[in-house]
Amino acid sequence: MGFGLIWTPLVRRLSAIALFLIFNAAVYPFGRIDLVGHALIMATIILIAADPEREVHFVPAVKRMLVGVPAGLAVALVVFGSAYWGLHRGFYGPEGGTGQPAGEMATHSCSPEHPHGPSAPGGIGAPPDRPAQPPGPDAARQLAK
């Protein structure tokens, strides 16, 4: 609808009416603050809808360039999507894993205070040189020794 505001007179009026209805529909769920905040935009939209001009005065060269916007957005989507998934594959390999078993991925080692993360070899959050500790209320005291 934003591009419709700069297109032909009929499309411009229809876009302005549709936008005005959307702005007004937002007042009920979001309150009068939304009405006050968008009042200047809505006033401009009313002027656009009431404009009696029947000719197109928009620069034809610019209008021709706007035709290429959807193709440019599609190319940008492909480029950024390919870069994202290409980097993901480069970082994590073709299988997409991090070398940890499924369900064991985390960015930190867990402790008895945070028991819902991965277990370290030797107990929850324990370094590999300590024996395994059963999780329980006194596990934090035993790990501190």
C-alpha positions as CSV (number, residue, x, y, z in Angstrom):
1,M,0.0,0.0,0.0
2,G,3.0,2.3,0.5
3,F,3.9,1.9,-3.2
4,G,0.3,2.4,-4.1
5,L,0.4,5.9,-2.6
6,I,2.8,6.9,-5.4
7,W,1.2,5.0,-8.3
8,T,-1.8,6.0,-10.4
9,P,-4.6,8.2,-9.0
10,L,-7.1,5.3,-8.5
11,V,-4.5,3.0,-6.8
12,R,-3.3,6.0,-4.8
13,R,-6.8,6.7,-3.5
14,L,-7.6,3.0,-2.8
15,S,-4.3,2.6,-0.9
16,A,-5.0,5.7,1.1
17,I,-8.4,4.5,2.1
18,A,-7.1,1.1,3.0
19,L,-4.3,2.6,5.1
20,F,-6.7,4.9,6.8
21,L,-8.9,2.0,7.8
22,I,-5.9,0.1,9.1
23,F,-4.8,3.0,11.2
24,N,-8.3,3.5,12.6
25,A,-8.6,-0.2,13.3
26,A,-5.4,0.0,15.4
27,V,-7.0,2.6,17.7
28,Y,-9.3,0.1,19.5
29,P,-6.6,-2.4,20.6
30,F,-3.8,0.1,21.2
31,G,-5.8,3.1,22.5
32,R,-5.9,6.8,22.0
33,I,-2.1,7.2,22.2
34,D,-2.0,5.3,18.8
35,L,-4.5,7.8,17.4
36,V,-2.6,10.8,18.6
37,G,0.7,9.3,17.4
38,H,-0.6,8.6,13.9
39,A,-2.8,11.7,13.6
40,L,-0.4,13.5,11.2
41,I,0.0,10.5,9.0
42,M,-3.8,9.9,9.0
43,A,-4.4,13.6,8.0
44,T,-2.0,13.2,5.1
45,I,-3.7,10.0,4.0
46,I,-7.1,11.9,4.0
47,L,-5.6,14.6,1.8
48,I,-4.2,11.9,-0.6
49,A,-7.6,10.2,-0.7
50,A,-9.4,13.5,-1.4
51,D,-7.0,14.7,-4.0
52,P,-9.1,15.5,-7.2
53,E,-6.1,15.1,-9.6
54,R,-6.7,12.7,-12.4
55,E,-3.4,12.7,-14.1
56,V,-0.2,11.0,-13.2
57,H,2.6,13.4,-12.4
58,F,5.0,11.0,-10.9
59,V,8.4,10.9,-12.8
60,P,8.1,8.1,-15.3
61,A,11.8,7.1,-15.0
62,V,11.4,6.6,-11.3
63,K,8.2,4.7,-11.8
64,R,10.1,2.4,-14.2
65,M,12.8,1.8,-11.7
66,L,10.2,0.8,-9.1
67,V,9.2,-2.1,-11.3
68,G,12.6,-3.7,-10.5
69,V,12.1,-3.5,-6.8
70,P,10.5,-7.0,-6.4
71,A,13.2,-8.6,-8.5
72,G,15.9,-6.8,-6.4
73,L,14.3,-8.0,-3.2
74,A,14.1,-11.6,-4.5
75,V,17.9,-11.4,-5.4
76,A,18.7,-10.1,-2.0
77,L,16.7,-12.9,-0.4
78,V,18.6,-15.5,-2.3
79,V,22.0,-13.9,-1.7
80,F,21.5,-13.4,2.1
81,G,19.8,-16.8,2.5
82,S,22.7,-18.5,0.6
83,A,25.3,-16.7,2.7
84,Y,23.5,-17.6,5.9
85,W,23.2,-21.3,5.2
86,G,26.6,-21.4,3.6
87,L,28.2,-19.9,6.7
88,H,26.1,-22.3,8.9
89,R,27.4,-25.2,6.9
90,G,31.0,-23.9,7.1
91,F,30.8,-23.5,10.8
92,Y,28.9,-26.6,11.8
93,G,29.6,-29.0,8.9
94,P,27.2,-30.7,6.5
95,E,25.3,-32.5,9.3
96,G,24.7,-29.2,11.1
97,G,25.9,-30.5,14.5
98,T,28.3,-29.1,17.0
99,G,29.9,-32.5,18.0
100,Q,27.6,-32.9,21.0
101,P,24.9,-35.5,21.3
102,A,21.3,-34.3,20.6
103,G,19.8,-32.6,23.6
104,E,23.2,-31.9,25.2
105,M,23.9,-28.6,23.4
106,A,24.5,-25.6,25.7
107,T,26.7,-22.5,25.9
108,H,27.7,-23.2,29.5
109,S,28.4,-26.0,32.0
110,C,25.6,-26.7,34.4
111,S,25.7,-26.8,38.2
112,P,23.3,-28.0,40.8
113,E,21.8,-24.5,40.8
114,H,21.0,-24.9,37.1
115,P,20.2,-28.6,36.7
116,H,18.5,-28.6,33.3
117,G,21.6,-28.3,31.1
118,P,24.1,-30.8,29.9
119,S,26.0,-33.0,32.3
120,A,29.8,-32.9,32.5
121,P,31.7,-36.1,32.5
122,G,31.9,-36.9,36.2
123,G,28.6,-35.3,37.3
124,I,26.6,-32.2,36.8
125,G,29.0,-29.4,36.1
126,A,31.9,-31.4,37.6
127,P,35.4,-31.2,36.0
128,P,36.6,-34.5,34.5
129,D,39.0,-35.2,37.4
130,R,36.2,-35.3,40.0
131,P,34.1,-38.4,40.7
132,A,30.5,-38.4,39.7
133,Q,28.2,-36.9,42.3
134,P,24.5,-37.8,42.5
135,P,22.4,-34.7,42.1
136,G,20.8,-33.8,45.4
137,P,20.5,-31.1,48.0
138,D,24.0,-31.7,49.3
139,A,25.6,-32.0,45.9
140,A,26.7,-28.4,45.8
141,R,28.6,-28.8,49.1
142,Q,30.3,-32.0,47.9
143,L,31.3,-30.3,44.6
144,A,32.8,-27.3,46.5
145,K,35.2,-29.6,48.5
